[in-house]
Amino acid sequence: MLSEEKCIVSTSYTVFEITDKNVLLPEYLMMWFRRPEFDRYARFKSHGSVRELFDWEEMCDVELPMPSIEKQREIVKEYHTIVDRIKLNERLNRKLEETAQAIYKQWFVDFEFPISAEYAAVIGKPELEGHPYKSSGGEMVFNEVLKQEIPKGWGTEELQHLAKIKGGKRLPAGEQLIPQPTPHPYIKVADMGSLKFVCLNNKFEYLTIETQKKISRYIVNSGDLITSIVGTIGTVNIVDKSLAGANLTENCAKITGIKKITADYLYHYLYSKNGREEIEARTVGGVQGKLPLYNIGALKILVPDEAMISVFSAIQKPLSKSLSAITNEVGCLSDLLNILLARISRQ
């Protein structure tokens, strides 16, 4: 449905408009088309082999309930209220993500974290407490592994020495996922997103209890970090508590049992410019790239001192809590949208 300025449309598509908007609202009709049931109807009615076609004649044969125009306006208003709330939450999430990533960059890339009272006392300059470290003369040392200067007292370690890295598991031969909820959701790369947390939502598919028994060892826990390793490589999420115990596809790896650093810190590293460049350099393969587990384990991670990680974690904790809550709320609102779309079938 065109809701912006006029535009040119490809001849591959049929353009039509409502002849009497006092009888049928375009927004109401669009809601009808957005229903999953309409997708199935259109697929059933389509024809052709190389390219399936659902043409204008089939579209004209579509039947739909026609409540009064007042009722249509009421339904559309409810729909837009939910959609606007989802968009607001998504914008808020992105702002929180940007804030968290900016703090990471300032502290662990530019090394402009605030000087602690202890360090200011050691160097005999208490007046520097709270000032940015590097630009205020904080002591830097050259690190041979990273080939750059880092704050004194910091170091580097390979990721395999900081965490356990394990792959997911493909479905057993002949087994399939089901749309009906069970206690065992299955995380695919398509379920991951650009935000920090991957949370359970209505787009997930599930394992049957019998299938899950065969791959029961390949699960994730709340707080684990997962990353895509085949095809679309480098998408990174932290597992929300709503997915604790979920199974993980073989196209992802989980990073668990993290020590010396935190999942928050590692997440921001993997999404930083340096982290993405390192992942790209370790990707192998031609048409479909792959990031082997041993190459993930070989990532050289900057390890700040314990006090700095502790302070960073304290700042990140409320941000992460808000991100998780908002992402889960978006999932609930999406469920509500589906309920609303289902309701119009019964008008």
Residue pairs with C-beta under 8 A, 6 or more apart in sequence:
1 26
1 27
1 30
9 15
14 55
14 56
14 59
16 56
16 59
17 26
18 24
18 25
18 26
18 29
22 69
23 66
23 69
24 66
24 69
24 72
25 69
25 72
25 73
25 76
27 76
27 79
27 80
28 72
28 75
28 76
28 344
29 64
31 75
31 76
31 79
31 340
31 341
31 344
32 38
32 64
32 344
34 341
35 341
35 342
35 344
35 345
36 338
37 345
38 62
41 62
42 54
42 58
43 52
43 54
45 54
45 58
45 61
46 52
46 53
46 54
46 58
47 53
65 344
65 345
65 346
65 347
67 75
67 347
71 347
75 340
75 343
75 344
75 347
78 340
79 337
79 340
79 341
82 333
82 336
82 337
82 340
83 337
85 333
86 330
86 333
86 334
86 337
89 326
89 329
89 330
89 333
90 330
92 326
93 195
93 323
93 326
93 327
93 330
94 195
96 319
96 322
96 323
96 326
97 195
97 196
97 323
99 319
100 196
100 264
100 268
100 316
100 319
100 320
101 268
101 271
101 272
103 312
103 315
103 316
104 265
104 268
104 269
104 272
104 312
105 272
106 112
106 113
107 113
107 308
107 312
108 265
108 268
108 269
108 302
108 304
108 312
109 272
109 273
109 274
110 134
111 133
111 134
111 138
111 140
111 150
111 151
112 132
112 133
112 134
112 135
113 132
113 133
113 308
113 311
114 129
114 130
114 131
114 132
114 133
115 128
115 129
115 130
115 131
115 132
115 133
115 136
115 138
116 129
116 307
117 126
117 129
118 307
119 138
120 126
120 127
120 128
120 129
123 139
128 136
128 137
133 151
134 140
134 151
138 151
138 152
139 151
139 152
140 149
140 150
140 151
140 152
141 149
141 150
141 151
141 152
142 148
142 149
143 149
143 150
143 154
143 155
143 156
145 156
145 300
146 156
146 300
146 302
150 156
150 302
151 304
153 305
154 302
154 303
154 304
154 305
154 308
155 302
155 303
156 300
156 301
156 302
156 303
157 260
157 300
157 301
157 303
158 297
158 298
158 299
158 300
158 301
159 165
159 255
159 266
159 296
159 297
159 298
159 299
159 301
160 294
160 296
160 297
160 298
162 258
162 259
162 260
162 261
162 266
162 301
162 303
163 255
163 256
163 257
163 258
163 259
163 266
164 255
164 256
164 257
165 253
165 254
165 255
165 293
165 296
165 297
166 218
166 253
166 254
166 256
166 293
167 218
167 229
167 250
167 252
167 253
167 254
167 293
168 187
168 218
168 247
168 248
168 249
168 250
168 251
168 252
168 253
168 254
169 215
169 217
169 218
169 247
169 248
169 249
169 250
170 249
170 250
171 177
171 186
171 207
171 211
171 215
172 211
172 214
172 215
175 207
175 208
175 211
175 214
177 186
177 205
177 206
177 207
178 205
178 206
178 207
178 208
179 205
179 206
180 206
181 206
182 206
182 207
182 208
182 209
182 212
183 209
183 245
184 206
184 207
184 208
184 209
184 211
184 212
184 245
184 246
184 247
185 200
185 204
185 205
185 206
185 207
185 243
185 246
185 247
186 204
186 205
186 206
186 207
186 246
186 247
186 248
186 249
187 198
187 204
187 220
187 226
187 239
187 243
187 246
187 247
187 248
187 249
187 252
188 205
188 249
188 251
189 228
189 230
189 231
189 232
189 235
189 249
189 251
189 252
191 198
191 203
191 204
192 198
192 226
192 228
192 235
192 237
192 252
193 235
193 237
194 235
195 237
195 323
195 327
196 237
196 238
196 267
196 320
196 323
196 324
196 327
197 237
197 238
197 239
197 240
197 320
197 323
197 324
197 327
198 226
198 237
198 238
198 239
198 240
198 243
199 240
199 242
199 243
199 324
199 327
199 328
199 331
200 240
200 242
200 243
200 246
200 331
201 330
201 331
201 334
201 335
202 331
202 334
202 335
202 338
207 215
207 247
212 247
215 247
216 247
218 247
218 248
219 245
219 246
219 247
219 248
220 226
220 239
220 243
220 244
220 245
220 246
220 247
220 248
220 254
220 256
221 239
221 244
221 245
221 256
222 239
222 240
222 241
222 243
222 244
223 238
223 239
223 263
224 238
224 239
224 254
224 255
224 256
224 263
225 236
225 237
225 238
225 239
225 254
225 255
225 256
225 258
225 263
225 266
225 267
225 270
226 236
226 237
226 238
226 239
226 248
226 252
226 253
226 254
226 255
227 234
227 235
227 236
227 237
227 252
227 253
227 255
227 270
227 291
227 296
228 234
228 235
228 236
228 251
228 252
229 251
229 252
229 253
229 290
229 291
229 292
229 293
229 296
230 250
230 251
230 288
230 289
230 290
230 291
231 251
231 288
231 289
233 279
233 283
233 289
233 290
233 291
234 270
234 276
234 279
234 280
234 291
236 267
236 270
236 271
238 263
238 264
238 267
238 320
239 246
239 254
240 324
240 327
240 328
241 324
242 328
242 331
248 254
253 291
253 293
253 296
255 263
255 266
255 296
258 266
260 303
260 306
260 309
261 301
261 303
261 304
261 309
262 309
262 312
262 313
262 316
264 312
264 313
264 316
264 320
265 309
265 312
265 313
266 301
269 275
269 301
269 302
270 276
270 279
275 299
278 299
278 300
279 291
279 299
282 291
282 292
282 295
282 296
282 298
282 299
283 289
283 290
283 291
283 295
284 290
284 291
284 292
284 295
304 312
